[in-house]
């Protein structure tokens, strides 16, 4: 048994760090979300920020674009060219994707400064790409409303998760301690 533990120690350390950081960040995020009352259709502040930033980008494209609170559910309506096209809910703010990204980076630790900088850079990039995703999705659904399933369920998740995967590959191959050990061999 001891030999097995020693043999799989790197994997078990990775798994332990990943699960612990994911769990801690998820608990923190959930406690943040619990401050908002869904029964009163309250939308958390970060989702409101994402909606506001999406509104700004959409207004650069079309002046008849704006957001408004949804009084029936905890969401924000996105209006493009005076037409209600999508709603932004808590799951649209990409924080769960950022938590997953951070947990992976922490699990494949690198130098402290590099780890912090990459987490900040990656989180910011994911946030910006998420704003672009919601903006493009709003425009696409205005023009192709019958394509909602493929656009929202396949194309845009593939893009955002593809970028996250690419960031992970860059991290592991260039900045993690794993990359340092493999280049020394």
N, C-alpha and C positions, 0 to 999 in steps of 0.2 A: 504494500500500500504506500509506504514511504517513497519507494522508487517511482511509483506512478505520480505521486504529488510533485516530486522533484522534476520528473519528465515534463509534466504539464504545467509547471509553475508559471511560465510566462502567460499562457492562455488563462489560467485561473486568476492571475493578477489583473490582466486586462478585463476579464469578466467581472471581477469584484469591483474594480474602479469604475467601470462603466455602469453597473447596476447601482452602486452607491451614489454616484454623482447624478444619475438619471432620477433616482428615487428622491434625493434631497431637493433637486431643482423642481421636480414635479410637485412635491409637497409645498414648497415655497410658492409656486405658481398657483396651486389650488387654494392655498390660504389667501392669496391675493384676490382670486376670483370670488371667494366666499364673502368678500366685503360688499358685493353687488347683489341686489335683490332681483332675481329673474322674474318673480311674480309681479314686480312693478315695472318690468321691461327695462331695467337698468342695464346699460352696456358698460363694460369695464373701460377704464381710461385709455389703455393701450390700443384697444380696438377702435375707440373714438379717434385716437391719433392717426391710426392707419387710414380710417375713413376720411379724415380731414386732409391728409396728405394725398390720398387718391383724388379727392375733390379738386385739390390744387392742380394736380397734373392734368386731370380731365378738363379743367377750365382753360388750360393752355391750348387744348385741342379744340374745344367747343365751348363758347360762352354760355350756352344753355345747359350747362352741367352743374349739378349741385348734389348735396346730400341732405337727408332729413331723418329725424328719429322715427322709428317705427313704434307706434303706440300700442300695437297688439302683441309684440314679442321683443325680446332683447336683441335687437338688430338695428342696423342703420341702412336706410334705402339709398341706393345710388341712382340718380336721375341723370340720364345722358340724352341730350337734345330734347329735353322736356318729357322724356319717357322713362318710366321706372324700369330699369334693366336687371339689377341684381340687389341682393341684400348682403351686408357684411355682418357676420356673426363672430363670436369669440374665436371660433376655429379658423377664421380667415386671417388672423393677425400674425400668423407664422411663428408665434412664440413656442409652440410645441415642436416645430421643426428646429428652431434655434436651440431648444433644450436638448434635443437628440444630437444635434451637431456638437454642442459643447461637451456632452457626456462622452462622445467618441473621442474628441480631442484630449480630454482629461484622461481617458483610458489609455491612450497612446501618448503618454506624457513626453514632453520635450523639455528643453531649458525653460525655466520659469518665465523669463521675459518673453521668449518666443511664443510660449503657450498663451500667455495673456494677450499679446499683440494679435496672434492669429485668431483667438476667440473673438476679440473685439472687431477685427477686420471681417471675419467670416459672418459674424452676427449682423454687422452693418450691411454687408453685401446681400445677405439673405433678406433683410428688411427692405432694402431698396428694390431688389428683384421682386419681392412680394407686392410692393406698391405698383411696379410695372405690370405684374401679372394681373392684379385686380383691374388696373386701368385698361389693359388690352382685352381682358375678358369682358369688361363692360362694353367696350366698342364692338367687339366681335359678336356679343349676344344682341346688341342693338341691330346689327346687320343680318345675323344668322341665328335667330331665336330657337329654331328647331335643332340646332347643333349643341344645345346646352350640355347634354350628357357627355359627348365626346370632348368638348372644350374644357368643361369644368372637371370632369371625372378622369380624363385621360391625358390630354395634351399639356395642360398647365401643371398638373402634379408631376408629370414626367420631366418637365423642364426644371421645376424647383428642386425636386429630389435628385435630378441629374447633376445640377450645380452643386448640391450638398455632397454628393458622392465624389465629384471632381475635387472639391475642397479637401475631402478626407484623403484622397489619393495624394494630392499635393502635400498635405501635412505628413502623412506616414512616410512618403518617399524623400522628403526634404528636411523636415524639422523635428520629427519625433526621435527619441532615443533609439528606436528600432532602426531608423535610417542611418544613424551614426554607426551602429554596430555592423550593419550589413555592408557599409562602404569600407569599413576597416578590414574586412576579410579578404 
